[in-house]
Amino acid sequence: MFSELIAESSAAPVEGWDFSWLDGRATEQRPSWGYQRLLRERLGTVPAALDIQTGGGEVLAGCAPLPRTMAATESWPPNIAKATRLLHPLGAVVVADPDEPPLPFADESFDLVSSRHPVTVWWAEIARVLRPGGSYLAQHVGPASVFELTEYFLGPQPEARKGRDPLIEAEDARAAGLEVVDLRSERLPMEFLDIGAVVYFLRKVIWIVPGFTVDGYRERLRELHEVIEREGSFTAYSSRTLIEARRPN
């Protein structure tokens, strides 16, 4: 069973940000605020918006109809291709961007900038491309997210646990000249029901165990497979932050 699960999950495609392959194999409780619903409501009120690090475009596509002017950025080539196929028919332009300053847009171009789970947040650039009165609305990965899985493979990570502190992120936003108008955090259970789900997740969410390969961690994977077989699942906890920051008029 172990070898079959490993082979199946190693062959599964991981481009985009669609996790439907995990249906029936893993569960994750969602944040209470409903980010996609909030984003859809906000997009319906603005003429120009930008989605940063859009992934495969799945979250943004689920918010259609989109504003008259809608742009999205992405850095990973497979995701750029997928987002283009998904978002162009909805009227959004997808821009290949290395996720480093500067953003490839003029000053004061957008009424809304959004992002779901950005790897990095360049606050000064967000403030620059926002129009006065415009907002940044995002769901960030919070501190020590899924660290039960990270530390299973890598051992204790005390310094890394301190990263992505929402209070520090809020201070960084203020330092860029933005007003933080909403800040919420939650920790939510994730259950992995077989070792294939773990492998797929680590191949797709590459920062959980940087440099992860099946061959490099085969013995730890086998041990974790035995834990899941014995206990029924492996539980970790995702950490999520909702933040809204507004550029003053």
CORFENDA-V546174 format. One record per residue. N is the residue number from 0. SS is DSSP state (@ for helix, = for strand, . for the rest). PSI is psi in whole degrees, -180 to 180 (* if undefined). OMEGA is omega in whole degrees, 0 to 359 (999 if undefined). Layout:
n: [N,N]
ss: [SS,SS]
psi: [PSI,PSI]
omega: [OMEGA,OMEGA]
This chain:
n: [0,1,2,3,4,5,6,7,8,9,10,11,12,13,14,15,16,17,18,19,20,21,22,23,24,25,26,27,28,29,30,31,32,33,34,35,36,37,38,39,40,41,42,43,44,45,46,47,48,49,50,51,52,53,54,55,56,57,58,59,60,61,62,63,64,65,66,67,68,69,70,71,72,73,74,75,76,77,78,79,80,81,82,83,84,85,86,87,88,89,90,91,92,93,94,95,96,97,98,99,100,101,102,103,104,105,106,107,108,109,110,111,112,113,114,115,116,117,118,119,120,121,122,123,124,125,126,127,128,129,130,131,132,133,134,135,136,137,138,139,140,141,142,143,144,145,146,147,148,149,150,151,152,153,154,155,156,157,158,159,160,161,162,163,164,165,166,167,168,169,170,171,172,173,174,175,176,177,178,179,180,181,182,183,184,185,186,187,188,189,190,191,192,193,194,195,196,197,198,199,200,201,202,203,204,205,206,207,208,209,210,211,212,213,214,215,216,217,218,219,220,221,222,223,224,225,226,227,228,229,230,231,232,233,234,235,236,237,238,239,240,241,242,243,244,245,246,247,248]
ss: [.,@,@,@,@,@,@,@,@,@,@,.,.,.,.,.,.,.,.,@,@,@,.,.,.,=,=,=,.,.,.,.,.,.,@,@,@,@,@,@,@,@,@,.,.,.,.,=,=,=,=,.,.,.,.,.,.,@,@,@,@,.,.,.,.,.,.,.,=,=,=,=,=,=,.,.,@,@,@,@,@,@,@,@,@,@,@,@,@,@,.,.,=,=,=,=,.,.,.,.,.,.,.,.,.,.,.,.,.,=,=,=,=,=,=,=,.,.,.,.,.,.,@,@,@,@,@,@,@,=,=,=,=,=,=,=,=,=,=,=,=,.,.,.,.,.,@,@,@,@,@,@,@,@,.,.,.,.,.,@,@,@,.,.,.,@,@,@,@,@,@,@,@,@,@,.,.,=,=,=,=,=,=,=,=,=,=,=,=,=,=,=,.,.,@,@,@,@,@,@,@,@,@,@,.,.,.,.,.,.,.,.,.,.,@,@,@,@,@,@,@,@,@,@,@,@,@,@,@,@,@,.,.,=,=,=,=,=,=,=,=,=,=,=,=,=,=,.,.]
psi: [-44,-50,-39,-43,-40,-45,-43,-47,-27,-26,-14,137,143,13,159,-172,35,123,22,-21,-25,-2,126,-5,-17,154,152,123,136,152,149,-23,-18,74,-46,-38,-45,-43,-42,-45,-43,-39,-28,-4,-1,151,-21,130,157,131,118,139,59,-8,-134,5,6,-44,-46,-41,-33,-3,4,149,146,163,164,-41,114,122,155,146,152,149,-29,121,-45,-36,-36,-46,-44,-44,-38,-46,-35,-39,-29,-44,-17,2,11,142,135,125,125,123,137,6,37,150,149,157,142,51,155,163,145,48,-23,145,-23,132,133,162,138,114,51,145,-43,155,115,90,-41,-37,-38,-46,-38,-42,-10,141,155,132,-9,164,151,121,122,156,115,154,130,-172,142,39,127,29,-17,-39,-44,-50,-20,-40,-33,-8,180,139,66,-38,-42,-30,-21,-12,164,32,122,-30,-37,-41,-41,-39,-39,-38,-44,-37,-26,2,12,154,122,117,-11,137,114,147,146,148,133,137,142,135,127,121,-12,165,-25,-38,-39,-47,-47,-46,-44,-30,-32,-43,82,-14,-7,-47,88,135,13,133,152,-45,-37,-24,25,-42,-40,-36,-42,-41,-41,-36,-43,-37,-46,-41,-38,-41,-12,-21,169,127,132,175,121,151,126,143,129,128,136,128,134,139,126,152,*]
omega: [180,183,180,179,179,181,181,183,178,182,184,178,184,177,180,183,178,183,184,176,183,180,181,182,178,178,176,175,183,178,186,186,178,187,183,177,178,181,179,179,183,179,179,184,186,178,184,184,179,174,184,180,188,183,177,177,187,182,181,180,179,179,181,5,184,178,181,175,183,177,177,176,177,184,187,186,178,178,178,180,181,180,179,179,185,191,180,179,179,177,180,175,180,185,174,186,184,182,174,178,359,169,186,182,180,175,172,182,192,174,182,170,183,174,175,177,176,178,177,179,180,190,181,178,176,179,183,185,176,171,174,184,180,187,167,179,187,168,181,167,184,184,174,181,180,183,173,178,178,186,173,183,188,185,184,181,187,181,180,179,184,184,176,178,183,179,176,177,179,177,178,177,180,179,178,177,180,175,178,184,177,179,181,180,175,170,193,184,171,178,175,188,172,185,176,178,178,181,179,182,182,175,185,182,198,181,179,173,183,180,183,167,178,182,182,184,186,183,177,176,179,178,179,175,180,176,181,178,183,188,177,180,170,185,172,182,174,180,185,178,170,179,170,180,187,172,183,174,999]
